[in-house]
């Protein structure tokens, strides 16, 4: 997965870390690595894990104007939207399976499910 500027930032921070180990550099490097892990979760369809990781990251980033904070918000929006889409598709598949199995469903229930699907 191409991570663009964050990969370069991580590389630069790791070089700086090698020259002068500080807590701040260690913390920044960990933030970038955690963001990359959250990206991997999203890429793998693990939206619940991604959302949890991103919310923890949001609590650790103190500057809401920073590029990292914006990247976290964007990825969080993406993960939440994808999770919502997955849930909708799952519900739709379940409703379709009930419609396909008309022998076990009373006619009124079939009509209600059909109404839900066309909305």
Buried (B, 14 or more C-beta within 10 A) or exposed (E): EEBEEBEEBBEEBEEBBEEEEEEEBEEBBEBBEBBBBBBBBBEEEBBEBBBBBBEEBBEEBEEEEEEBBEBBBEBBEBBBEBBEEEEEEEEEEEBEEBBEEEEEBEEEEBEBBEEEEEE
